Amino acid sequence: MLNVVCPPVLRHRGAPARPVTSLHTMSLSAEARSKVRGRRTTDQGLDVVLQLPRTGPLQPGERLSCEQGQLVVDVVAAPEDLLAVEASTPLALLQAAYHLGNRHLPMEIQPRRLLIPADGVLRRMLEDRGLRVVPLHQPFYPEPGAYTATAHHGHGTQGRSANDQP
């Protein structure tokens, strides 16, 4: 007889009421945090299945748990290869945001710069427009889409890095 071990199924967002017997972390890219269904592997190597309510993307610091509550997984924003786009004037930065938005790119909007996924073609285009483009490797927190059910701006201080500019 074949002995099949099924991975734990994470169905709940939030900490369980019961005592936790196993705590794991799961480092996910921004794109992976937007998917709340499917197989994943924790940072400790445990295979899990996500079957979470579709109430929006996973947030760094969020806790996921299985039905019985003994397994808890903390969501972590994984570092990603990004480009920081900076401009000499607010208008030039706004124009860059416009052109990047036309490409429907995920984008993190900060007061004095834009962060986008690393892409050599876009880097050259932006530099040709006179913008400063700096490669980074850090967690990415793109703006939610205008038509997402949980679209809101404001990340608070959660998940921000020392590289952020006021």
CYANA upper distance limits for C-alpha pairs under 8 A (distance plus 0.5 A):
  7 PRO  CA     46 LEU  CA      8.44
  7 PRO  CA     47 ASP  CA      6.20
  7 PRO  CA     48 VAL  CA      5.53
  7 PRO  CA     49 VAL  CA      6.97
  8 PRO  CA     47 ASP  CA      7.95
  8 PRO  CA     48 VAL  CA      5.61
  8 PRO  CA     49 VAL  CA      6.74
  8 PRO  CA     66 CYS  CA      7.30
  9 VAL  CA     48 VAL  CA      6.39
  9 VAL  CA     49 VAL  CA      5.17
  9 VAL  CA     50 LEU  CA      6.45
  9 VAL  CA     51 GLN  CA      7.21
  9 VAL  CA     66 CYS  CA      6.15
  9 VAL  CA     67 GLU  CA      8.06
 10 LEU  CA     48 VAL  CA      7.50
 10 LEU  CA     49 VAL  CA      6.52
 10 LEU  CA     50 LEU  CA      5.51
 10 LEU  CA     51 GLN  CA      6.47
 10 LEU  CA     52 LEU  CA      7.32
 10 LEU  CA     64 LEU  CA      6.75
 10 LEU  CA     65 SER  CA      5.65
 10 LEU  CA     66 CYS  CA      4.74
 10 LEU  CA     67 GLU  CA      7.58
 11 ARG  CA     50 LEU  CA      6.94
 11 ARG  CA     51 GLN  CA      5.47
 11 ARG  CA     52 LEU  CA      5.22
 11 ARG  CA     53 PRO  CA      7.93
 11 ARG  CA     64 LEU  CA      7.85
 11 ARG  CA     65 SER  CA      6.92
 11 ARG  CA     66 CYS  CA      6.06
 11 ARG  CA     67 GLU  CA      6.98
 12 HIS  CA     52 LEU  CA      6.60
 12 HIS  CA     53 PRO  CA      8.20
 12 HIS  CA     64 LEU  CA      6.09
 12 HIS  CA     65 SER  CA      5.72
 12 HIS  CA     66 CYS  CA      6.80
 12 HIS  CA     67 GLU  CA      7.71
 13 ARG  CA     52 LEU  CA      7.57
 13 ARG  CA     62 GLU  CA      7.73
 13 ARG  CA     63 ARG  CA      6.50
 13 ARG  CA     64 LEU  CA      5.23
 13 ARG  CA     65 SER  CA      7.10
 14 GLY  CA     62 GLU  CA      7.12
 14 GLY  CA     63 ARG  CA      5.36
 14 GLY  CA     64 LEU  CA      6.12
 14 GLY  CA     65 SER  CA      7.51
 15 ALA  CA     63 ARG  CA      6.13
 15 ALA  CA     64 LEU  CA      7.22
 15 ALA  CA     65 SER  CA      7.20
 15 ALA  CA     72 VAL  CA      7.77
 16 PRO  CA     20 VAL  CA      8.11
 16 PRO  CA     65 SER  CA      7.03
 16 PRO  CA     69 GLY  CA      5.73
 16 PRO  CA     70 GLN  CA      8.41
 16 PRO  CA     72 VAL  CA      8.30
 17 ALA  CA     69 GLY  CA      7.86
 18 ARG  CA     69 GLY  CA      6.50
 18 ARG  CA     70 GLN  CA      7.58
 19 PRO  CA     69 GLY  CA      7.92
 19 PRO  CA     70 GLN  CA      7.03
 20 VAL  CA     69 GLY  CA      7.06
 20 VAL  CA     70 GLN  CA      5.08
 20 VAL  CA     71 LEU  CA      6.69
 20 VAL  CA     72 VAL  CA      7.19
 21 THR  CA     70 GLN  CA      5.48
 21 THR  CA     71 LEU  CA      6.76
 22 SER  CA     70 GLN  CA      6.67
 22 SER  CA     71 LEU  CA      5.34
 22 SER  CA     72 VAL  CA      6.79
 23 LEU  CA     71 LEU  CA      6.56
 23 LEU  CA     72 VAL  CA      5.48
 23 LEU  CA     73 VAL  CA      6.35
 23 LEU  CA     74 ASP  CA      8.11
 24 HIS  CA     42 THR  CA      6.92
 24 HIS  CA     43 ASP  CA      7.54
 24 HIS  CA     44 GLN  CA      7.03
 24 HIS  CA     71 LEU  CA      8.21
 24 HIS  CA     72 VAL  CA      6.77
 24 HIS  CA     73 VAL  CA      5.15
 24 HIS  CA     74 ASP  CA      6.77
 25 THR  CA     42 THR  CA      6.28
 25 THR  CA     43 ASP  CA      6.10
 25 THR  CA     44 GLN  CA      7.70
 25 THR  CA     73 VAL  CA      5.66
 25 THR  CA     74 ASP  CA      5.15
 25 THR  CA     75 VAL  CA      6.47
 25 THR  CA     76 VAL  CA      7.20
 26 MET  CA     41 THR  CA      7.59
 26 MET  CA     42 THR  CA      5.00
 26 MET  CA     43 ASP  CA      5.71
 26 MET  CA     73 VAL  CA      7.06
 26 MET  CA     74 ASP  CA      6.70
 26 MET  CA     75 VAL  CA      5.64
 26 MET  CA     76 VAL  CA      6.27
 27 SER  CA     42 THR  CA      7.83
 27 SER  CA     43 ASP  CA      7.03
 27 SER  CA     75 VAL  CA      6.73
 27 SER  CA     76 VAL  CA      5.01
 27 SER  CA     77 ALA  CA      6.04
 27 SER  CA     78 ALA  CA      5.33
 28 LEU  CA     32 ALA  CA      6.05
 28 LEU  CA     33 ARG  CA      6.38
 28 LEU  CA     75 VAL  CA      7.74
 28 LEU  CA     76 VAL  CA      6.70
 28 LEU  CA     77 ALA  CA      5.86
 28 LEU  CA     78 ALA  CA      5.47
 29 SER  CA     33 ARG  CA      6.64
 29 SER  CA     77 ALA  CA      6.54
 29 SER  CA     78 ALA  CA      5.64
 29 SER  CA     79 PRO  CA      7.61
 29 SER  CA     80 GLU  CA      7.28
 29 SER  CA    139 PRO  CA      7.94
 29 SER  CA    140 PHE  CA      7.78
 30 ALA  CA     34 SER  CA      7.07
 30 ALA  CA     77 ALA  CA      7.56
 30 ALA  CA     78 ALA  CA      8.33
 30 ALA  CA    139 PRO  CA      8.36
 30 ALA  CA    140 PHE  CA      6.44
 30 ALA  CA    141 TYR  CA      6.92
 30 ALA  CA    142 PRO  CA      7.68
 31 GLU  CA     35 LYS  CA      7.69
 33 ARG  CA     57 PRO  CA      5.99
 33 ARG  CA     58 LEU  CA      5.38
 33 ARG  CA     59 GLN  CA      7.60
 34 SER  CA     56 GLY  CA      7.58
 34 SER  CA     57 PRO  CA      4.72
 34 SER  CA     58 LEU  CA      6.74
 35 LYS  CA     57 PRO  CA      7.12
 35 LYS  CA     58 LEU  CA      8.25
 36 VAL  CA     50 LEU  CA      6.51
 36 VAL  CA     51 GLN  CA      7.03
 36 VAL  CA     52 LEU  CA      6.02
 36 VAL  CA     53 PRO  CA      7.79
 36 VAL  CA     54 ARG  CA      7.08
 36 VAL  CA     57 PRO  CA      7.43
 36 VAL  CA     58 LEU  CA      7.60
 37 ARG  CA     49 VAL  CA      7.82
 37 ARG  CA     50 LEU  CA      5.22
 37 ARG  CA     51 GLN  CA      5.45
 37 ARG  CA     52 LEU  CA      6.81
 38 GLY  CA     49 VAL  CA      6.06
 38 GLY  CA     50 LEU  CA      5.67
 38 GLY  CA     51 GLN  CA      7.41
 39 ARG  CA     47 ASP  CA      7.60
 39 ARG  CA     48 VAL  CA      6.33
 39 ARG  CA     49 VAL  CA      4.94
 39 ARG  CA     50 LEU  CA      6.68
 40 ARG  CA     47 ASP  CA      6.40
 40 ARG  CA     48 VAL  CA      5.95
 40 ARG  CA     49 VAL  CA      6.65
 40 ARG  CA     50 LEU  CA      7.79
 41 THR  CA     45 GLY  CA      6.25
 41 THR  CA     46 LEU  CA      5.93
 41 THR  CA     47 ASP  CA      4.91
 41 THR  CA     48 VAL  CA      6.45
 42 THR  CA     46 LEU  CA      5.73
 42 THR  CA     47 ASP  CA      6.98
 42 THR  CA     48 VAL  CA      7.85
 42 THR  CA     73 VAL  CA      8.18
 55 THR  CA    149 ALA  CA      7.68
 55 THR  CA    150 THR  CA      7.47
 56 GLY  CA    148 THR  CA      8.08
 56 GLY  CA    149 ALA  CA      7.31
 56 GLY  CA    150 THR  CA      6.22
 58 LEU  CA     62 GLU  CA      7.35
 58 LEU  CA     75 VAL  CA      7.76
 59 GLN  CA     75 VAL  CA      7.27
 59 GLN  CA     76 VAL  CA      8.41
 59 GLN  CA     77 ALA  CA      8.45
 60 PRO  CA     74 ASP  CA      8.29
 60 PRO  CA     75 VAL  CA      5.56
 60 PRO  CA     76 VAL  CA      5.31
 60 PRO  CA     77 ALA  CA      5.94
 60 PRO  CA    158 GLN  CA      8.03
 60 PRO  CA    159 GLY  CA      6.89
 61 GLY  CA     74 ASP  CA      6.52
 61 GLY  CA     75 VAL  CA      5.88
 61 GLY  CA     76 VAL  CA      6.69
 61 GLY  CA    158 GLN  CA      8.31
 61 GLY  CA    159 GLY  CA      8.37
 62 GLU  CA     74 ASP  CA      6.33
 62 GLU  CA     75 VAL  CA      5.90
 63 ARG  CA     72 VAL  CA      7.03
 63 ARG  CA     73 VAL  CA      6.15
 63 ARG  CA     74 ASP  CA      5.10
 63 ARG  CA     75 VAL  CA      6.81
 64 LEU  CA     72 VAL  CA      6.10
 64 LEU  CA     73 VAL  CA      5.58
 64 LEU  CA     74 ASP  CA      6.87
 64 LEU  CA     75 VAL  CA      8.11
 65 SER  CA     69 GLY  CA      6.01
 65 SER  CA     70 GLN  CA      7.98
 65 SER  CA     71 LEU  CA      6.23
 65 SER  CA     72 VAL  CA      5.02
 65 SER  CA     73 VAL  CA      6.80
 66 CYS  CA     70 GLN  CA      7.54
 66 CYS  CA     71 LEU  CA      6.49
 66 CYS  CA     72 VAL  CA      7.55
 77 ALA  CA    139 PRO  CA      5.92
 77 ALA  CA    140 PHE  CA      7.69
 77 ALA  CA    159 GLY  CA      7.94
 78 ALA  CA    138 GLN  CA      7.88
 78 ALA  CA    139 PRO  CA      5.85
 78 ALA  CA    140 PHE  CA      8.32
 79 PRO  CA    137 HIS  CA      6.25
 79 PRO  CA    138 GLN  CA      4.57
 79 PRO  CA    139 PRO  CA      4.56
 79 PRO  CA    140 PHE  CA      7.50
 80 GLU  CA    117 PRO  CA      8.15
 80 GLU  CA    136 LEU  CA      8.40
 80 GLU  CA    137 HIS  CA      5.70
 80 GLU  CA    138 GLN  CA      5.82
 80 GLU  CA    139 PRO  CA      6.20
 80 GLU  CA    140 PHE  CA      7.09
 81 ASP  CA    117 PRO  CA      6.77
 81 ASP  CA    118 ALA  CA      5.97
 81 ASP  CA    135 PRO  CA      7.70
 81 ASP  CA    136 LEU  CA      6.41
 81 ASP  CA    137 HIS  CA      5.14
 81 ASP  CA    138 GLN  CA      7.39
 82 LEU  CA    115 LEU  CA      6.91
 82 LEU  CA    116 ILE  CA      6.03
 82 LEU  CA    117 PRO  CA      4.93
 82 LEU  CA    118 ALA  CA      4.87
 82 LEU  CA    135 PRO  CA      6.30
 82 LEU  CA    136 LEU  CA      5.56
 82 LEU  CA    137 HIS  CA      6.47
 82 LEU  CA    138 GLN  CA      7.85
 82 LEU  CA    140 PHE  CA      8.30
 83 LEU  CA    115 LEU  CA      6.08
 83 LEU  CA    116 ILE  CA      5.85
 83 LEU  CA    117 PRO  CA      6.58
 83 LEU  CA    118 ALA  CA      5.65
 83 LEU  CA    119 ASP  CA      8.25
 83 LEU  CA    123 ARG  CA      8.08
 83 LEU  CA    133 VAL  CA      6.71
 83 LEU  CA    134 VAL  CA      6.03
 83 LEU  CA    135 PRO  CA      5.08
 83 LEU  CA    136 LEU  CA      6.35
 84 ALA  CA    113 ARG  CA      6.90
 84 ALA  CA    114 LEU  CA      6.17
 84 ALA  CA    115 LEU  CA      5.12
 84 ALA  CA    116 ILE  CA      7.24
 84 ALA  CA    133 VAL  CA      6.06
 84 ALA  CA    134 VAL  CA      5.53
 84 ALA  CA    135 PRO  CA      6.74
 84 ALA  CA    136 LEU  CA      7.32
 85 VAL  CA     93 LEU  CA      8.31
 85 VAL  CA    113 ARG  CA      5.92
 85 VAL  CA    114 LEU  CA      5.54
 85 VAL  CA    115 LEU  CA      6.75
 85 VAL  CA    116 ILE  CA      8.40
 85 VAL  CA    126 LEU  CA      8.32
 85 VAL  CA    131 LEU  CA      7.21
 85 VAL  CA    132 ARG  CA      6.38
 85 VAL  CA    133 VAL  CA      5.25
 85 VAL  CA    134 VAL  CA      7.17
 86 GLU  CA     93 LEU  CA      7.13
 86 GLU  CA    112 ARG  CA      7.24
 86 GLU  CA    113 ARG  CA      5.35
 86 GLU  CA    114 LEU  CA      7.36
 86 GLU  CA    131 LEU  CA      6.46
 86 GLU  CA    132 ARG  CA      5.56
 86 GLU  CA    133 VAL  CA      6.85
 87 ALA  CA     92 ALA  CA      6.25
 87 ALA  CA     93 LEU  CA      5.73
 87 ALA  CA    112 ARG  CA      8.40
 87 ALA  CA    113 ARG  CA      7.89
 87 ALA  CA    130 GLY  CA      8.25
 87 ALA  CA    131 LEU  CA      5.64
 87 ALA  CA    132 ARG  CA      6.63
 88 SER  CA     92 ALA  CA      7.38
 88 SER  CA     93 LEU  CA      8.30
 88 SER  CA    131 LEU  CA      8.00
 89 THR  CA     93 LEU  CA      7.02
 90 PRO  CA     94 LEU  CA      6.63
 90 PRO  CA    112 ARG  CA      8.26
 91 LEU  CA     95 GLN  CA      6.62
 92 ALA  CA     96 ALA  CA      6.72
 92 ALA  CA    131 LEU  CA      8.29
 93 LEU  CA     97 ALA  CA      6.73
 93 LEU  CA    112 ARG  CA      8.37
 93 LEU  CA    113 ARG  CA      7.63
 93 LEU  CA    114 LEU  CA      8.38
 94 LEU  CA     98 TYR  CA      6.72
 95 GLN  CA     99 HIS  CA      6.83
 96 ALA  CA    100 LEU  CA      6.60
 96 ALA  CA    126 LEU  CA      7.90
 97 ALA  CA    101 GLY  CA      6.30
 97 ALA  CA    114 LEU  CA      7.87
 98 TYR  CA    102 ASN  CA      6.79
 99 HIS  CA    103 ARG  CA      7.41
100 LEU  CA    104 HIS  CA      7.30
100 LEU  CA    105 LEU  CA      6.74
101 GLY  CA    105 LEU  CA      6.56
105 LEU  CA    116 ILE  CA      7.73
106 PRO  CA    116 ILE  CA      6.88
106 PRO  CA    117 PRO  CA      7.87
106 PRO  CA    142 PRO  CA      6.08
106 PRO  CA    143 GLU  CA      7.46
107 MET  CA    114 LEU  CA      7.20
107 MET  CA    115 LEU  CA      6.16
107 MET  CA    116 ILE  CA      5.45
107 MET  CA    117 PRO  CA      8.22
107 MET  CA    141 TYR  CA      8.35
107 MET  CA    142 PRO  CA      5.23
107 MET  CA    143 GLU  CA      6.47
108 GLU  CA    114 LEU  CA      6.29
108 GLU  CA    115 LEU  CA      5.44
108 GLU  CA    116 ILE  CA      7.09
108 GLU  CA    140 PHE  CA      7.58
108 GLU  CA    141 TYR  CA      6.23
108 GLU  CA    142 PRO  CA      4.60
108 GLU  CA    143 GLU  CA      6.03
109 ILE  CA    113 ARG  CA      7.15
109 ILE  CA    114 LEU  CA      5.39
109 ILE  CA    115 LEU  CA      7.04
109 ILE  CA    142 PRO  CA      7.88
109 ILE  CA    143 GLU  CA      7.53
110 GLN  CA    114 LEU  CA      6.33
110 GLN  CA    115 LEU  CA      8.25
110 GLN  CA    164 ASP  CA      8.02
110 GLN  CA    165 GLN  CA      7.58
110 GLN  CA    166 PRO  CA      8.42
111 PRO  CA    165 GLN  CA      7.36
111 PRO  CA    166 PRO  CA      6.86
112 ARG  CA    165 GLN  CA      7.30
112 ARG  CA    166 PRO  CA      8.20
115 LEU  CA    140 PHE  CA      8.31
115 LEU  CA    142 PRO  CA      8.50
118 ALA  CA    123 ARG  CA      8.23
118 ALA  CA    135 PRO  CA      7.76
119 ASP  CA    123 ARG  CA      6.61
120 GLY  CA    124 ARG  CA      6.81
121 VAL  CA    125 MET  CA      6.82
122 LEU  CA    126 LEU  CA      6.56
123 ARG  CA    127 GLU  CA      6.62
123 ARG  CA    133 VAL  CA      7.08
124 ARG  CA    128 ASP  CA      6.48
125 MET  CA    129 ARG  CA      6.94
126 LEU  CA    130 GLY  CA      7.21
126 LEU  CA    131 LEU  CA      6.07
126 LEU  CA    132 ARG  CA      8.12
126 LEU  CA    133 VAL  CA      7.72
127 GLU  CA    131 LEU  CA      5.45
127 GLU  CA    132 ARG  CA      6.70
127 GLU  CA    133 VAL  CA      7.10
138 GLN  CA    161 SER  CA      8.38
139 PRO  CA    159 GLY  CA      8.37
139 PRO  CA    161 SER  CA      8.47
143 GLU  CA    153 HIS  CA      7.50
144 PRO  CA    148 THR  CA      7.23
144 PRO  CA    150 THR  CA      8.29
144 PRO  CA    151 ALA  CA      5.86
144 PRO  CA    152 HIS  CA      7.36
144 PRO  CA    153 HIS  CA      8.04
145 GLY  CA    151 ALA  CA      6.73
146 ALA  CA    151 ALA  CA      6.51
147 TYR  CA    151 ALA  CA      7.30
155 HIS  CA    159 GLY  CA      8.36
160 ARG  CA    164 ASP  CA      7.30
